[in-house]
Amino acid sequence: MQGEPLGLDAMVQRMCDAFQLTPSNPGSWLLIRTTVGAYVAEAVEQGFICVAVDNGVLTFSANK
């Protein structure tokens, strides 16, 4: 996770692209989002990712 901070939805989009996932309905997309969110939460707890609120959007960036 390098570069500018990302929101969770942007992370989901990148993961879908990276793993060639094509959710066919909102339920599938939400399942992927939940999975990505769980990994992000663990990375935050471990100190690998920083959390901030930027213009009303929760964003994540690599811990420096």
FENJO-V917961 format. One record per residue. N is the residue number from 1. RES is the residue in one small letter. SS is DSSP state (A for helix, B for strand, O for the rest). D_LAST is the distance of its C-alpha to the last C-alpha in Angstrom with 2 decimals. Layout:
[[N	RES	SS	D_LAST] [N	RES	SS	D_LAST]]
This chain:
[[1	m	O	11.00] [2	q	O	10.05] [3	g	O	11.30] [4	e	O	12.56] [5	p	O	12.34] [6	l	B	15.21] [7	g	B	17.87] [8	l	A	19.35] [9	d	A	22.37] [10	a	A	20.50] [11	m	A	18.77] [12	v	A	22.32] [13	q	A	23.67] [14	r	A	21.27] [15	m	A	22.09] [16	c	A	25.75] [17	d	A	25.60] [18	a	A	23.83] [19	f	O	26.30] [20	q	O	29.24] [21	l	O	29.78] [22	t	O	32.37] [23	p	O	32.92] [24	s	O	36.52] [25	n	O	36.56] [26	p	A	34.48] [27	g	A	34.68] [28	s	A	33.14] [29	w	A	30.29] [30	l	A	29.70] [31	l	A	29.72] [32	i	A	26.98] [33	r	A	24.97] [34	t	A	25.53] [35	t	A	24.36] [36	v	A	21.12] [37	g	A	20.63] [38	a	A	21.24] [39	y	A	18.61] [40	v	A	16.03] [41	a	A	17.27] [42	e	A	16.91] [43	a	A	13.31] [44	v	A	12.66] [45	e	A	14.85] [46	q	O	13.17] [47	g	O	9.73] [48	f	O	8.35] [49	i	B	8.64] [50	c	B	8.68] [51	v	B	12.24] [52	a	B	13.94] [53	v	B	17.47] [54	d	B	18.11] [55	n	O	21.84] [56	g	O	22.86] [57	v	B	20.66] [58	l	B	18.24] [59	t	B	15.09] [60	f	B	12.12] [61	s	B	8.85] [62	a	B	6.19] [63	n	O	3.78] [64	k	O	0.00]]
